[in-house]
Amino acid sequence: MFVWEGVTNYLSPEAVDQTLRQIAQAAGGSTLLFTYVDRTVLDQPKLFFGAEKLLSRLDAIGEPWTFGLYPKRSNDSLLRGNSDWSEI
């Protein structure tokens, strides 16, 4: 089992992809639990209460969110080429 919480939102898409490729090489039946930011928060923060302020503060302290997934399309994004992922 791999637990990857609170990390992906700070990485580049390439870093997320590389990590998923490494995890995909684990033994069959392994489980990956991870958190991610809805990409829409990054693309359209005005749609989410407090998101503009949060993103501004994160930028100000040098820890901007740089990655997110579209939940409805997660199987069509970076996850697709890495393994037989399923969402739970």
Beta strands, then each sheet from edge to edge (+ up, - down):
strand 1: 2-4
strand 2: 32-34
sheet 1: 1+ 2+
end
